[in-house]
Each structure stands twice: as structure tokens, then as C-alpha cells.
Amino acid sequence: MPADARPSVSASALAGTVAITKPGQGSAAAVASDARAGAGESESESDDKTNGRAERVTAESRQRKLRQMLRQCDRVLLMDFDLLAMNDWPDNYTLAGARRNRDLWLFSALLAAVVFLGGLAGLVPAWVAGGGFGAFVMILLHGVPAVRRIYTSKPSYLDLLVTRQRMLREAKRHAEHLEGASGLIWQCAQMSDFNPALRNSRFSYLLRLSESRVLPRQLTRREHVRLYLIYLLEAEKAYSRVQEAFFEGNQNAIDHGWQDVVAEPVPRT
């Protein structure tokens, strides 16, 4: 064999040659990979902390808003349903019957008085005039409340009017107590998200009066008082839902360990 001859190496042998890396090159790549993984985990943890902080701020703001609603609208729980419902309100039929009886009483008294005066003028005999005078006195006595209660338990027309005025006056006084100095139902309007019925347009007039602090004085009819009562009932429903949402928010804050978010409603004074 010639001296300058070299053993030939096939291409397949070259293809199967294993690449040899420099010392330290593999460990550096592993460190870089670990660094990238650590950076990704740090970014993920940072995002989680940011999201958790934003969620905490949102929860705290919501709890503060709910607490304010509960504090401003807690007087709705003082509502006296029977006083505002006025179930004993004399109806128009009863009032019409009492008015008819009153007119009959007045006509009878006037007729007896005419007969008596006719006797004084000599137009009728004396005994007729005397009978007219006696009838006039008896009719007048029947109009006296103490005497009238002896023979009938039905209220007179005047009694029914007094009853209406008394019930309306008591309802207005109670509404004034509920409204206070800040206007109750006007403040309860902010709970409309928990009860859409509070947005009904039929309550808009009452809301304007409450905002102007003149609502109790404008409750001059039973229909106004009943409408006010309906709004208070709807506001009471909304208040219960706000209270439930507030306690659920407190429980959620406790579960997440947000002790500064947990709050209690301000006690009513």
C-alpha cells in the first residue's frame, strides 16, 4: 500500500458521528431555560397579585356602597303598614248614606221649625204649633252625638269626615317621621338595581317631592298615601336584597382573608 494512502471514511459513518459540545455549554443552556421558566412564573405570580388586588379593591368599593345604602334606607324598616294602608277608611258608599241621613235630619228639623213659626204667626192652630215645637226639639236632640248613640251605632256624616281627617293626619305624621330631614324614598331610589319596580314612572312625582323635602305636606289624599305605601313596600324588598348582598360580600371577603373589607352595618340610631 502506498505511504500517502489514507483510509476513506464513508458518508454514512460521518452522518452517525455524535456532536461533542464544549465544556460548560450544556449547563449554560439549562440555566437559561430555568431562568426563562422562573421569569414566566414570576410574571404569572405578579399578574395573580395584580388581579387579586384589583378584585379586593372592587369588593371593598362594593361593600362600601352597599353599607351606605343600608345606612341611608334603614328607616324603611320603621314603616307602619296598618297606619299607611288605612283599611278603616270610610268608603264613598258609607259616606253617601250618612250624607243622605244628615239631609233628611236637616229637612225634618226645618219643617218642624216652619210649623212652629207658623203657629206664632197665627197661620196654624196653636196645638199644631206646639206639636211642631216638640218635634223640632226631638229632632235637634237626635243630632246630639251623646243622644244619637243611644238609638243607633252608625256614625254620622260628621263622624265619618272627622275619621277621614284623623287617619289622613296620622298617615302624614308617620310619613314625616319616615322621611326625616333627608328624604327617605328619594334615597331608596338608589336601590333600584335590586328591585326594578322602584324605577316605575308612577313614582316619579313622589320622588321629586321627597327630594324637595316637602312630601309629607303633599299627601292630601288617600290615593297619595297608598302610592307612598306601595313604594315603601317595594323599597323594603330591595333593602332585604341589599342586605343579603352585603352579607354575601362579607362572607366572600372572609373566605379570601380580606379582613379590612369585612364590615358591619352601622347600627340604626
KOLDRENKOL-516578 format. One record per residue (C-alpha): residue in one letter; x, y, z; residue number from 1. Coordinates in nm, 3 decimals, m for minus. Example, Ala and Ser with C-alpha at 12.3 -4.5 7.8 and 13.67 -1.06 7.14 Angstrom:
<atoms>
   zavo         x         y         z   gutor
      A     1.230    m0.450     0.780       1
      S     1.367    m0.106     0.714       2
</atoms>
This chain:
<atoms>
   zavo         x         y         z   gutor
      M     0.000     0.000     0.000       1
      P     0.142     0.341    m0.085       2
      A     0.256     0.557     0.204       3
      D     0.033     0.856     0.113       4
      A    m0.280     0.645     0.101       5
      R    m0.548     0.738     0.360       6
      P    m0.831     0.518     0.477       7
      S    m1.155     0.650     0.334       8
      V    m1.449     0.724     0.565       9
      S    m1.794     0.669     0.431      10
      A    m2.065     0.938     0.438      11
      S    m2.285     0.717     0.648      12
      A    m2.016     0.699     0.911      13
      L    m1.986     1.076     0.910      14
      A    m2.361     1.112     0.947      15
      G    m2.357     0.893     1.255      16
      T    m2.090     1.096     1.429      17
      V    m2.208     1.234     1.764      18
      A    m2.161     1.609     1.811      19
      I    m1.937     1.698     2.101      20
      T    m2.010     2.022     2.292      21
      K    m1.761     2.236     2.469      22
      P    m1.731     2.203     2.845      23
      G    m1.992     2.425     3.025      24
      Q    m2.201     2.488     2.714      25
      G    m2.483     2.246     2.815      26
      S    m2.509     2.375     3.172      27
      A    m2.539     2.735     3.047      28
      A    m2.831     2.641     2.823      29
      A    m3.005     2.468     3.112      30
      V    m2.954     2.773     3.334      31
      A    m3.100     2.999     3.065      32
      S    m3.401     2.771     3.029      33
      D    m3.454     2.770     3.406      34
      A    m3.421     3.149     3.413      35
      R    m3.687     3.186     3.145      36
      A    m3.917     2.949     3.333      37
      G    m3.858     3.140     3.656      38
      A    m3.930     3.470     3.484      39
      G    m4.254     3.327     3.346      40
      E    m4.357     3.209     3.689      41
      S    m4.270     3.548     3.839      42
      E    m4.480     3.725     3.577      43
      S    m4.767     3.484     3.643      44
      E    m4.743     3.546     4.016      45
      S    m4.729     3.921     3.955      46
      D    m5.040     3.904     3.737      47
      D    m5.218     3.698     4.002      48
      K    m5.127     3.953     4.268      49
      T    m5.244     4.239     4.047      50
      N    m5.573     4.065     3.972      51
      G    m5.620     3.981     4.338      52
      R    m5.553     4.340     4.440      53
      A    m5.799     4.471     4.180      54
      E    m6.061     4.221     4.293      55
      R    m6.005     4.325     4.652      56
      V    m6.044     4.695     4.570      57
      T    m6.362     4.621     4.374      58
      A    m6.504     4.417     4.661      59
      E    m6.419     4.690     4.911      60
      S    m6.586     4.955     4.695      61
      R    m6.897     4.741     4.653      62
      Q    m6.920     4.672     5.026      63
      R    m6.884     5.042     5.099      64
      K    m7.164     5.124     4.856      65
      L    m7.394     4.856     5.000      66
      R    m7.320     4.973     5.351      67
      Q    m7.412     5.328     5.256      68
      M    m7.743     5.208     5.109      69
      L    m7.824     5.018     5.426      70
      R    m7.744     5.320     5.641      71
      Q    m7.944     5.568     5.434      72
      C    m8.251     5.350     5.381      73
      D    m8.280     5.167     5.713      74
      R    m8.578     5.382     5.816      75
      V    m8.789     5.187     5.569      76
      L    m8.798     4.913     5.833      77
      L    m8.990     5.150     6.064      78
      M    m9.287     5.159     5.826      79
      D    m9.626     5.103     5.993      80
      F    m9.829     4.917     5.732      81
      D   m10.166     4.944     5.908      82
      L   m10.128     5.318     5.959      83
      L   m10.049     5.387     5.594      84
      A   m10.289     5.128     5.449      85
      M   m10.587     5.298     5.622      86
      N   m10.806     4.990     5.596      87
      D   m11.074     5.151     5.816      88
      W   m11.109     5.443     5.578      89
      P   m11.483     5.525     5.534      90
      D   m11.574     5.443     5.176      91
      N   m11.780     5.665     4.949      92
      Y   m12.091     5.447     4.978      93
      T   m12.097     5.479     5.357      94
      L   m12.030     5.850     5.329      95
      A   m12.316     5.894     5.080      96
      G   m12.558     5.711     5.311      97
      A   m12.455     5.926     5.606      98
      R   m12.496     6.239     5.395      99
      R   m12.846     6.132     5.296     100
      N   m12.941     6.078     5.661     101
      R   m12.799     6.417     5.750     102
      D   m13.001     6.587     5.477     103
      L   m13.316     6.411     5.597     104
      W   m13.246     6.526     5.953     105
      L   m13.196     6.885     5.841     106
      F   m13.514     6.880     5.633     107
      S   m13.718     6.740     5.924     108
      A   m13.581     7.000     6.165     109
      L   m13.651     7.278     5.916     110
      L   m14.007     7.156     5.857     111
      A   m14.080     7.139     6.231     112
      A   m13.937     7.488     6.276     113
      V   m14.160     7.624     5.996     114
      V   m14.469     7.472     6.160     115
      F   m14.375     7.626     6.494     116
      L   m14.311     7.968     6.343     117
      G   m14.638     7.940     6.153     118
      G   m14.817     7.893     6.484     119
      L   m14.650     8.204     6.624     120
      A   m14.770     8.398     6.321     121
      G   m15.124     8.263     6.362     122
      L   m15.114     8.069     6.036     123
      V   m15.173     7.733     6.205     124
      P   m15.357     7.635     6.523     125
      A   m15.170     7.659     6.849     126
      W   m15.178     7.285     6.914     127
      V   m15.017     7.223     6.574     128
      A   m14.753     7.483     6.652     129
      G   m14.690     7.315     6.988     130
      G   m14.652     6.979     6.819     131
      G   m14.414     7.134     6.570     132
      F   m14.207     7.279     6.852     133
      G   m14.190     6.943     7.030     134
      A   m14.088     6.769     6.709     135
      F   m13.826     7.035     6.646     136
      V   m13.671     6.979     6.990     137
      M   m13.671     6.599     6.949     138
      I   m13.510     6.621     6.608     139
      L   m13.240     6.852     6.741     140
      L   m13.170     6.612     7.027     141
      H   m13.126     6.329     6.778     142
      G   m12.846     6.529     6.625     143
      V   m12.652     6.545     6.952     144
      P   m12.381     6.271     6.941     145
      A   m12.440     6.154     7.300     146
      V   m12.813     6.108     7.238     147
      R   m12.767     5.968     6.889     148
      R   m12.550     5.681     7.012     149
      I   m12.840     5.557     7.227     150
      Y   m13.060     5.452     6.936     151
      T   m12.806     5.386     6.657     152
      S   m12.446     5.273     6.623     153
      K   m12.399     5.412     6.274     154
      P   m12.158     5.704     6.258     155
      S   m12.290     6.035     6.142     156
      Y   m12.170     6.219     5.837     157
      L   m11.964     6.448     6.057     158
      D   m11.811     6.149     6.237     159
      L   m11.705     5.997     5.906     160
      L   m11.546     6.321     5.792     161
      V   m11.360     6.353     6.122     162
      T   m11.242     5.992     6.090     163
      R   m11.107     6.056     5.743     164
      Q   m10.924     6.368     5.851     165
      R   m10.779     6.195     6.156     166
      M   m10.649     5.897     5.957     167
      L   m10.501     6.122     5.691     168
      R   m10.337     6.338     5.957     169
      E   m10.183     6.034     6.127     170
      A   m10.057     5.900     5.794     171
      K    m9.894     6.234     5.712     172
      R    m9.732     6.247     6.054     173
      H    m9.594     5.896     6.007     174
      A    m9.466     5.983     5.660     175
      E    m9.293     6.288     5.804     176
      H    m9.128     6.066     6.064     177
      L    m9.008     5.824     5.795     178
      E    m8.885     6.088     5.553     179
      G    m8.684     6.271     5.815     180
      A    m8.463     6.558     5.707     181
      S    m8.303     6.384     5.409     182
      G    m8.597     6.231     5.220     183
      L    m8.632     5.855     5.260     184
      I    m8.778     5.733     4.931     185
      W    m8.552     5.965     4.732     186
      Q    m8.252     5.792     4.888     187
      C    m8.410     5.449     4.845     188
      A    m8.421     5.510     4.469     189
      Q    m8.053     5.412     4.453     190
      M    m8.158     5.053     4.534     191
      S    m8.338     5.025     4.201     192
      D    m8.072     4.781     4.076     193
      F    m8.202     4.533     4.333     194
      N    m8.570     4.597     4.255     195
      P    m8.654     4.745     3.911     196
      A    m9.006     4.829     4.033     197
      L    m8.858     5.135     4.203     198
      R    m8.797     5.282     3.856     199
      N    m9.167     5.284     3.771     200
      S    m9.271     5.620     3.630     201
      R    m9.575     5.645     3.857     202
      F    m9.340     5.709     4.149     203
      S    m9.156     5.996     3.982     204
      Y    m9.381     6.265     4.135     205
      L    m9.331     6.127     4.485     206
      L    m8.955     6.109     4.431     207
      R    m8.941     6.474     4.329     208
      L    m9.139     6.574     4.637     209
      S    m8.914     6.364     4.859     210
      E    m8.604     6.518     4.707     211
      S    m8.751     6.863     4.777     212
      R    m8.829     6.760     5.139     213
      V    m9.199     6.850     5.101     214
      L    m9.352     6.506     5.051     215
      P    m9.546     6.472     5.382     216
      R    m9.726     6.802     5.330     217
      Q    m9.840     6.697     4.982     218
      L   m10.007     6.374     5.097     219
      T   m10.353     6.528     5.095     220
      R   m10.548     6.232     4.954     221
      R   m10.574     5.867     5.038     222
      E   m10.453     5.773     4.689     223
      H   m10.127     5.957     4.753     224
      V   m10.074     5.775     5.082     225
      R   m10.145     5.437     4.923     226
      L    m9.898     5.508     4.644     227
      Y    m9.640     5.607     4.904     228
      L    m9.708     5.280     5.087     229
      I    m9.659     5.078     4.767     230
      Y    m9.321     5.242     4.710     231
      L    m9.215     5.168     5.067     232
      L    m9.311     4.802     5.025     233
      E    m9.101     4.778     4.708     234
      A    m8.816     4.959     4.884     235
      E    m8.839     4.711     5.170     236
      K    m8.794     4.425     4.923     237
      A    m8.492     4.599     4.773     238
      Y    m8.349     4.662     5.120     239
      S    m8.367     4.290     5.203     240
      R    m8.182     4.206     4.881     241
      V    m7.916     4.469     4.951     242
      Q    m7.871     4.323     5.297     243
      E    m7.829     3.974     5.154     244
      A    m7.574     4.100     4.902     245
      F    m7.387     4.280     5.180     246
      F    m7.361     3.969     5.396     247
      E    m7.258     3.758     5.096     248
      G    m6.984     4.010     5.022     249
      N    m6.869     3.989     5.382     250
      Q    m6.855     3.611     5.365     251
      N    m6.662     3.625     5.039     252
      A    m6.413     3.867     5.194     253
      I    m6.367     3.636     5.492     254
      D    m6.306     3.341     5.259     255
      H    m6.033     3.538     5.079     256
      G    m5.882     3.666     5.403     257
      W    m5.966     4.031     5.334     258
      Q    m6.033     4.134     5.691     259
      D    m6.029     4.507     5.614     260
      V    m6.306     4.455     5.357     261
      V    m6.533     4.290     5.613     262
      A    m6.769     4.545     5.765     263
      E    m7.085     4.556     5.972     264
      P    m7.385     4.780     5.900     265
      V    m7.394     5.096     6.104     266
      P    m7.649     5.045     6.384     267
      R    m7.968     5.248     6.349     268
      T    m7.997     5.537     6.591     269
</atoms>
